[in-house]
Every structure is written in structure tokens, then in C-alpha cells.
Amino acid sequence: MLVVTNTIKVKEGHGAALAERFGGSNGVQEMPGFVRMEVWHSAAKDGAEELKISTVWESEAAFSGWTASPAFRESHRGAGRNEAILGASLDKYELLLSRRPGE
């Protein structure tokens, strides 16, 4: 299992609008090996908000399939021209342990 976290820093007041983009049908939900997506938001601090978009994949190969797909290119078209975005970083994590209540 692989979790990919895209951390996007945006100007204060723009977090909710950017988060809405991830709620639409952008093709990721149809990709083989896609498990789920979560969008997390932090309150404004020093004039900026932060979004963490976490996608969970069955494998690194499944994530690579998404990034090589036409749907990925289409969903990211114009992202670099969004003046509200102050910066972004991408991190990948392999799941080593998971616990549930009662386990």
C-alpha cells in the first residue's frame, strides 16, 4: 500500500476553493489500484493555508499508472498558473503498519 501526499500552500482565503477541485470527477477514481483520496485543510497561519491531498494506492505501479495517464495530464493542466498557490511538495509513504479499533 502506498500513500502519496501532495502538500499545497495557498494564499489565505483560497483553500476551500482549491479543495473543491479535488471533489470533481477527474479520472483518478477510475484508475486501477486507486483506493481513496482525502483532502485535509489547515487554518490560516502567517497569511497562508495548507491543503494536504492524500491518495492511497495498492502499489507504486498503480500510482505510476495514474501519473502517466491522459486523465492526470488533463486534471493538472493550468495548475502552474494558479496565482493563489504559493508552493507545493509531494511525498510518498509505504504502509508498514495499520491498526483498527479492537485489534
N, C-alpha and C positions, 0 to 999 in steps of 0.2 A: 504494500500500500504506500502511496506517495501523496504528500500534501504539498501543494505549491501555493505560496503566499506572495501576492503582489501588494506591496505597501505603497499607497499613493498619498502624497501630501498635497493638499489643495488650500487655496485661499479661504479664509474664514467666510462662512455663508454659502459655500459651494458644495459641501459634502453630500447633502441629501440629493441634490440634482444629479450629481455624478453617480451616486449609488443606484438611482433609478435605471440607469443604462444597463446595469447588470441583471435587472429583473425581466428584461425583454427576452424574446426568443432570438438568440444569437448563434445557435447551432451547437454550442458546447454540450447542451443537454442531450443531444442526439449522438454524440461521439462514443464509439466503442471504448469501454474501460472507464468512462466518466461515472463517478459515484455521487458526488454532490458539490454544491457551491454554497459558501456562506460569505456575506458581506458584513463586516464589522466597522463601526464608526466610533471615533473618539471625539470628545468635546474639544472645542477650540482652545488652543493654547498658543500664546505669542503670535496671534493673527493667522493661525493655520489650523486646519482639521486634518485628520488622518483616516483613510479608509484602508482596511485590510481585506482583500478579496482572496479567500482561501478556496482552492479547488482540490478535491480529493479524487485520486486516480487509482485504478487497480495496479498500475505499473508505470515505470518511466517510459516504456514504449507507448503506452496509451496516451500519456501527456505529449510525447513527441509527435504522435499522430495528429493531435489537436493543433500543435503549433505549425505543422506542415500543411494543414488543410486550407482550402479556399475560404471556409467559414471563419477561420481565425483571422486571415488577412482582411476579410470584409469587416469583421467586428472591430478591428483595430485601426481601420482606415481613418485618418484625420486625428487620431489621438494625440499626436505630437503638436497639433495646432491649438489645443485647448489651453487658453491663457490662464485658466484657473489652476492648472496643475503646476505645482512648484517642484516636484521631483517624484521619483518612483524607484523602487528596488524590488527584485524578485529573489525569493529564497525557496529552496526545496528541502523537504524533510522526509526521511523514510520512517515509517511507523515501526517502532520496536516493541511497544507495549501498549495495550488498551485494557481498561478495566471498566466494568459496569457495576451498578448498584447490586449488592449482594454477592459479588464474586470475590 
